[in-house]
Amino acid sequence: MNKTVDRYASLVFLAIGAVFMYKSSQLAAQSSIDTSVGPNVFPFGLGFVLVLLSFRLLYETFQYKGESKKKTAALDYKRFGIILAATILYVLLLEVLGYVICTFIFLLIGFQTMERGKWFRSVLISFFFSFGLYYLYVEVLEGTLPGLPSWMGI
């Protein structure tokens, strides 16, 4: 970790988070469709989380003992390429396959890219996360997400 880079990054992310929070407060509080979750909730929440994490990183930069001359790790372009391709496919196929299936596949690819093996754990976490988040957002918060594809007949 580089103290100077981390400190500047935390300040940049703090500013971005503050802008997200400010701009999201200017969005209409109620959406045009009949839901209790407006378009301002998600960007405000992301901005808030980004601000909190930025403060944490800034605090940690003052706790560094000293700059150590460690070997820098080699960049893993293969993993980066796999995750980037999975993210692009996720965005392109979200409407076609629906949120649950796309998220499940994306998480499974991500988990297997980061840590090969442990298929059962990867499938279990991907399954419960995708279905759990869908249920939480659609049923509890009454938001809308693309469900299962219509061609499945469910």
C-alpha positions in Angstrom: 0.0 0.0 0.0 1.2 3.5 -0.9 0.2 6.1 1.7 0.2 9.0 -0.7 -1.8 7.2 -3.4 -4.3 6.0 -0.8 -4.7 9.4 0.7 -5.4 11.1 -2.6 -7.7 8.3 -3.7 -9.7 8.6 -0.5 -10.1 12.3 -1.1 -11.2 11.8 -4.7 -13.7 9.1 -3.7 -15.0 11.3 -0.9 -15.7 14.0 -3.4 -17.4 11.6 -5.8 -19.5 10.2 -3.0 -20.5 13.7 -1.9 -21.5 14.7 -5.4 -23.6 11.5 -5.7 -25.4 12.3 -2.5 -26.0 15.9 -3.5 -27.2 15.1 -7.0 -29.4 12.3 -5.9 -31.2 14.6 -3.5 -32.2 16.7 -6.5 -33.9 13.8 -8.2 -37.7 13.4 -7.8 -38.5 11.6 -4.6 -41.2 9.5 -6.2 -40.9 7.6 -9.4 -43.5 7.6 -12.2 -44.4 4.0 -11.5 -46.2 3.1 -8.3 -43.4 2.0 -6.0 -42.2 3.2 -2.7 -38.6 3.3 -3.8 -37.8 6.4 -5.8 -34.9 7.0 -8.2 -33.0 8.9 -5.5 -32.6 6.0 -3.1 -30.0 3.9 -4.8 -27.6 6.7 -5.9 -27.8 8.3 -2.4 -27.1 5.0 -0.7 -24.1 4.4 -3.0 -22.8 7.9 -2.4 -23.2 7.4 1.4 -21.3 4.1 1.3 -18.6 5.6 -0.8 -18.2 8.5 1.6 -18.0 6.2 4.6 -15.4 4.0 2.9 -13.4 7.1 1.9 -13.3 8.3 5.5 -12.1 4.8 6.6 -9.3 4.8 4.0 -8.3 8.3 4.9 -8.2 7.3 8.6 -6.1 4.3 7.8 -3.5 6.3 5.8 -2.7 8.1 9.1 -2.2 4.8 10.8 0.5 3.5 8.4 3.7 2.7 10.2 6.0 3.6 7.3 6.6 3.2 3.7 7.9 -0.3 3.1 9.8 -1.3 0.0 7.8 -4.4 -0.7 7.9 -6.2 -4.1 4.9 -5.1 -6.1 2.7 -7.9 -7.2 2.4 -8.7 -10.9 -0.8 -7.6 -12.5 -3.1 -10.5 -13.4 -4.5 -9.5 -16.8 -6.2 -12.8 -17.4 -8.4 -12.5 -14.3 -9.1 -8.9 -15.1 -10.1 -9.8 -18.6 -12.4 -12.5 -17.5 -14.2 -10.2 -14.9 -14.4 -7.4 -17.5 -15.9 -9.7 -20.1 -18.3 -11.1 -17.5 -19.4 -7.6 -16.5 -20.0 -6.6 -20.1 -22.0 -9.7 -20.8 -24.0 -9.1 -17.6 -25.0 -5.7 -18.7 -25.9 -6.8 -22.2 -27.9 -9.9 -21.1 -29.7 -8.5 -18.1 -32.9 -7.7 -20.0 -32.8 -10.9 -22.0 -32.1 -13.4 -19.2 -33.4 -11.4 -16.2 -31.8 -10.3 -13.0 -31.8 -13.6 -11.2 -30.2 -15.7 -13.8 -27.7 -13.0 -15.0 -26.6 -12.2 -11.4 -26.3 -15.9 -10.6 -24.1 -16.6 -13.6 -22.0 -13.4 -13.1 -21.3 -14.2 -9.4 -20.5 -17.8 -10.2 -18.0 -16.7 -12.9 -16.5 -14.1 -10.5 -16.1 -16.5 -7.6 -14.5 -19.1 -9.8 -12.2 -16.6 -11.4 -11.0 -15.4 -8.0 -10.8 -18.8 -6.4 -10.9 -22.0 -8.4 -12.6 -25.0 -7.0 -15.1 -24.9 -4.1 -18.0 -25.2 -6.6 -20.6 -26.0 -4.0 -19.9 -22.9 -1.9 -19.8 -20.7 -5.1 -23.1 -22.0 -6.4 -24.7 -21.7 -2.9 -23.6 -18.1 -2.4 -24.5 -17.1 -5.9 -27.9 -18.6 -5.7 -28.9 -17.2 -2.3 -27.5 -13.7 -3.1 -29.2 -13.4 -6.5 -32.6 -14.7 -5.2 -32.3 -12.9 -1.9 -31.5 -9.6 -3.3 -34.2 -9.9 -5.9 -36.8 -10.8 -3.2 -35.6 -7.9 -1.0 -35.8 -5.3 -3.7 -38.9 -6.4 -5.5 -41.1 -7.7 -2.6 -39.9 -5.8 0.4 -38.9 -2.5 -1.2 -41.5 -2.8 -4.0 -39.0 -1.9 -6.7 -38.8 -3.3 -10.2 -36.1 -5.6 -11.6 -36.2 -7.8 -14.7 -37.4 -11.1 -13.3 -37.1 -14.4 -15.1 -37.3 -14.4 -18.9 -40.8 -14.6 -20.5 -39.7 -17.5 -22.7 -39.3 -19.7 -19.6 -43.1 -19.6 -19.0 -42.7 -19.0 -15.3 
